[in-house]
Amino acid sequence: MSIWKIQIKIEGRNEYAIEKERELVVDYGKRLITSGLTRGTGGNISIYCPERKLLAISPSGMDYFSIEPEDVAVIELSGAQLEGAGKPSSESEMHRIFYERRPDIRSVVHTHSVFCTTLATLKWSLPPANYLLAVAGGEISCAEYATYGTKELAENAFTAIADKKACLLANHGMLAIGNDVAEAFLVAETVEHCSEYYYRAKCVGEPVLLNKEQMAEMLEKIPSYGK
């Protein structure tokens, strides 16, 4: 054991010292339910700590309102679990791939939200029918189907997101990423809202889409909104 780890244990702190991330996973896990982004034990959230090269990820199959910080799994980028009473989410592969390949990403949020999943079941992309989609970087693609929890699904999601901040997962749900958990969660909420607007518009007619110039203007304006 390293001197650093011994020192942490002597001081009575968690060995891997990412308690803040574990607490945020608990908090935002509850928000998944209260915001309607998922139901039951569906979906998952992770937060990456680059200083430790560790991530905190929601445990598999647990009710979000029963999860405590000590239940949240702490894993390495290799997938090895270091701490946590709960088993890491079955989708940890789909989280880790972004931390391994995208140094700007600090959080991943996966949901089974109704309208995103509806579009994903149709294997539709989400075009720019609303300016708010600029929060996610513009038009959202639908990743090719693969069995949940597999490396194939992780690769498909990574390919589909490309330079955006979200994608739909065919016959499954959606995935959002961000520079922190607040951004990833905002992206997930916004993409769900835009999916609902698009779906409802499709029910009565053909939505009018923003053109490239209009979306480019929004992509320039959105980062400074509220600042």
PABA-713314 format. One record per residue (C-alpha): residue number from 1; x, y, z. Coordinates in nm, 2 decimals. Each point is the difference from the previous one (the first is absolute). Layout:
num | east | north | up
NUM | X | Y | Z
...
This chain:
num | east | north | up
1 | 0.00 | 0.00 | 0.00
2 | 0.13 | 0.35 | -0.09
3 | 0.09 | 0.25 | 0.27
4 | -0.27 | 0.22 | -0.14
5 | -0.27 | -0.27 | 0.06
6 | 0.13 | -0.07 | 0.35
7 | -0.02 | 0.37 | 0.09
8 | -0.36 | 0.03 | -0.12
9 | -0.09 | -0.31 | 0.21
10 | 0.17 | 0.15 | 0.31
11 | -0.19 | 0.32 | -0.04
12 | -0.33 | -0.20 | -0.01
13 | -0.09 | 0.10 | -0.36
14 | -0.11 | -0.22 | -0.28
15 | 0.30 | -0.18 | -0.16
16 | -0.07 | 0.12 | -0.35
17 | -0.13 | 0.35 | 0.10
18 | -0.27 | 0.06 | -0.25
19 | -0.29 | 0.04 | 0.24
20 | -0.13 | 0.32 | -0.16
21 | -0.05 | -0.19 | -0.33
22 | -0.18 | -0.28 | 0.18
23 | -0.23 | 0.24 | 0.18
24 | -0.08 | 0.17 | -0.33
25 | -0.09 | -0.34 | -0.16
26 | -0.25 | -0.05 | 0.28
27 | -0.15 | 0.34 | -0.04
28 | -0.03 | 0.00 | -0.38
29 | -0.12 | -0.36 | 0.00
30 | -0.31 | 0.11 | 0.20
31 | -0.04 | 0.29 | -0.25
32 | -0.02 | -0.26 | -0.28
33 | -0.32 | -0.13 | 0.16
34 | -0.16 | 0.33 | 0.11
35 | 0.07 | 0.16 | -0.34
36 | -0.16 | -0.29 | -0.18
37 | 0.31 | -0.09 | -0.20
38 | -0.02 | -0.36 | 0.11
39 | -0.21 | -0.24 | 0.21
40 | 0.07 | -0.27 | 0.25
41 | 0.37 | -0.08 | 0.00
42 | 0.06 | 0.09 | -0.37
43 | 0.27 | 0.22 | -0.12
44 | 0.33 | 0.08 | 0.17
45 | 0.24 | 0.29 | 0.09
46 | 0.37 | 0.03 | 0.03
47 | 0.25 | 0.27 | 0.10
48 | 0.37 | -0.01 | -0.08
49 | 0.28 | 0.12 | 0.22
50 | 0.30 | 0.05 | -0.23
51 | 0.24 | 0.07 | 0.28
52 | -0.06 | -0.35 | 0.14
53 | -0.08 | -0.16 | -0.34
54 | -0.31 | -0.14 | 0.17
55 | -0.37 | 0.02 | -0.06
56 | -0.30 | -0.02 | 0.23
57 | -0.29 | -0.18 | -0.17
58 | -0.35 | -0.08 | 0.11
59 | -0.05 | -0.36 | 0.13
60 | -0.19 | -0.25 | -0.21
61 | -0.36 | -0.09 | 0.07
62 | -0.04 | 0.22 | 0.31
63 | -0.29 | 0.24 | 0.07
64 | 0.13 | 0.35 | -0.04
65 | -0.16 | 0.11 | 0.33
66 | 0.17 | -0.28 | 0.20
67 | 0.35 | 0.07 | -0.13
68 | 0.26 | 0.14 | 0.24
69 | 0.34 | 0.13 | -0.09
70 | 0.17 | -0.31 | 0.13
71 | -0.21 | -0.21 | -0.25
72 | 0.13 | 0.20 | -0.30
73 | 0.27 | -0.20 | -0.17
74 | 0.35 | 0.14 | -0.05
75 | 0.18 | -0.15 | -0.30
76 | 0.31 | 0.04 | -0.20
77 | 0.00 | 0.08 | -0.37
78 | 0.08 | -0.37 | -0.05
79 | -0.34 | -0.08 | 0.17
80 | 0.15 | -0.15 | 0.32
81 | -0.21 | 0.09 | 0.30
82 | 0.19 | 0.14 | 0.30
83 | -0.29 | 0.10 | 0.23
84 | -0.37 | 0.00 | 0.03
85 | -0.25 | -0.23 | 0.16
86 | -0.20 | -0.01 | -0.33
87 | 0.10 | -0.17 | -0.33
88 | 0.10 | 0.26 | -0.26
89 | -0.27 | 0.08 | -0.26
90 | -0.02 | -0.25 | -0.28
91 | 0.07 | 0.29 | -0.24
92 | 0.33 | 0.09 | 0.15
93 | 0.17 | -0.09 | -0.33
94 | -0.20 | 0.28 | -0.17
95 | 0.11 | 0.25 | 0.26
96 | 0.37 | -0.09 | 0.01
97 | 0.05 | 0.03 | -0.38
98 | -0.07 | 0.38 | 0.02
99 | 0.24 | 0.05 | 0.29
100 | 0.27 | -0.20 | -0.18
101 | -0.04 | 0.18 | -0.33
102 | -0.15 | 0.35 | 0.08
103 | 0.22 | 0.19 | 0.25
104 | -0.26 | 0.28 | 0.01
105 | -0.27 | -0.23 | 0.14
106 | -0.06 | -0.03 | 0.37
107 | -0.35 | -0.15 | 0.02
108 | -0.23 | -0.24 | -0.19
109 | -0.37 | -0.02 | 0.05
110 | -0.20 | -0.29 | -0.16
111 | -0.38 | 0.01 | 0.01
112 | -0.31 | -0.19 | -0.13
113 | -0.20 | 0.32 | -0.04
114 | -0.33 | -0.04 | -0.18
115 | 0.03 | 0.21 | -0.31
116 | 0.37 | -0.06 | -0.06
117 | -0.07 | -0.37 | 0.02
118 | -0.30 | 0.03 | -0.23
119 | 0.22 | 0.16 | -0.27
120 | 0.27 | -0.26 | 0.07
121 | -0.25 | -0.28 | -0.05
122 | -0.08 | 0.15 | -0.34
123 | 0.37 | 0.03 | -0.06
124 | -0.04 | 0.37 | -0.08
125 | 0.26 | 0.27 | 0.06
126 | -0.12 | 0.32 | 0.17
127 | 0.04 | 0.29 | -0.25
128 | 0.02 | 0.37 | 0.09
129 | -0.37 | 0.07 | 0.03
130 | 0.06 | 0.21 | 0.31
131 | 0.28 | 0.25 | 0.08
132 | 0.06 | -0.16 | 0.34
133 | 0.16 | -0.30 | -0.16
134 | 0.31 | 0.22 | -0.03
135 | 0.06 | -0.09 | 0.37
136 | 0.09 | -0.35 | -0.13
137 | 0.19 | 0.13 | -0.30
138 | -0.27 | -0.03 | -0.27
139 | -0.16 | -0.29 | -0.17
140 | 0.01 | -0.32 | 0.21
141 | 0.08 | -0.34 | -0.17
142 | -0.14 | -0.34 | 0.09
143 | 0.27 | -0.26 | 0.08
144 | -0.03 | -0.34 | -0.15
145 | -0.16 | -0.26 | 0.22
146 | 0.21 | -0.23 | 0.22
147 | -0.07 | -0.20 | 0.31
148 | 0.01 | 0.20 | 0.32
149 | 0.32 | -0.01 | 0.20
150 | 0.22 | -0.10 | -0.29
151 | 0.32 | 0.15 | -0.15
152 | -0.19 | 0.01 | -0.33
153 | -0.26 | 0.23 | 0.15
154 | 0.27 | 0.22 | 0.15
155 | 0.17 | 0.03 | -0.34
156 | -0.33 | 0.07 | -0.18
157 | -0.09 | 0.28 | 0.25
158 | 0.35 | 0.16 | -0.03
159 | -0.03 | 0.00 | -0.38
160 | -0.35 | 0.14 | 0.00
161 | 0.08 | 0.29 | 0.24
162 | 0.31 | 0.11 | -0.20
163 | 0.05 | 0.37 | 0.08
164 | -0.35 | 0.04 | 0.16
165 | -0.10 | -0.05 | 0.36
166 | -0.28 | -0.26 | -0.04
167 | -0.13 | -0.28 | -0.21
168 | -0.29 | -0.23 | -0.01
169 | 0.05 | -0.37 | 0.05
170 | -0.21 | -0.21 | -0.24
171 | -0.28 | -0.19 | 0.18
172 | 0.14 | 0.10 | 0.33
173 | 0.02 | 0.37 | 0.11
174 | 0.24 | 0.29 | -0.01
175 | 0.35 | 0.10 | 0.12
176 | 0.12 | 0.35 | 0.10
177 | 0.35 | 0.12 | 0.09
178 | 0.14 | 0.31 | 0.15
179 | 0.29 | 0.19 | 0.16
180 | -0.16 | -0.07 | 0.33
181 | -0.31 | -0.18 | 0.13
182 | -0.21 | 0.32 | -0.01
183 | 0.06 | 0.04 | -0.37
184 | -0.05 | -0.36 | -0.09
185 | -0.33 | 0.00 | 0.19
186 | -0.11 | 0.32 | -0.17
187 | 0.08 | -0.15 | -0.34
188 | -0.20 | -0.31 | 0.08
189 | -0.30 | 0.21 | 0.11
190 | 0.02 | 0.23 | -0.30
191 | 0.03 | -0.28 | -0.25
192 | -0.31 | -0.16 | 0.15
193 | -0.20 | 0.32 | -0.02
194 | 0.11 | 0.05 | -0.37
195 | -0.09 | -0.36 | -0.07
196 | -0.35 | 0.06 | 0.14
197 | -0.04 | 0.32 | -0.21
198 | 0.11 | -0.18 | -0.31
199 | -0.22 | -0.31 | 0.06
200 | -0.31 | 0.21 | 0.07
201 | 0.06 | 0.21 | -0.31
202 | 0.05 | -0.31 | -0.22
203 | -0.34 | -0.12 | 0.13
204 | -0.18 | 0.29 | -0.17
205 | 0.23 | 0.09 | -0.29
206 | 0.35 | 0.04 | -0.12
207 | 0.22 | 0.20 | 0.23
208 | 0.18 | 0.30 | -0.14
209 | 0.37 | -0.04 | 0.08
210 | 0.26 | 0.27 | 0.07
211 | 0.25 | 0.04 | -0.29
212 | 0.37 | -0.03 | 0.04
213 | 0.05 | 0.38 | 0.04
214 | -0.27 | 0.02 | 0.27
215 | 0.15 | -0.29 | 0.20
216 | 0.35 | 0.14 | -0.04
217 | -0.12 | 0.33 | 0.15
218 | -0.15 | -0.19 | 0.29
219 | 0.31 | -0.21 | 0.06
220 | 0.19 | 0.32 | 0.03
221 | -0.25 | 0.16 | 0.24
222 | -0.09 | -0.29 | 0.23
223 | 0.33 | -0.03 | 0.19
224 | -0.03 | 0.36 | 0.13
225 | -0.37 | -0.03 | 0.10
226 | -0.05 | 0.10 | 0.36
227 | 0.37 | 0.10 | 0.04
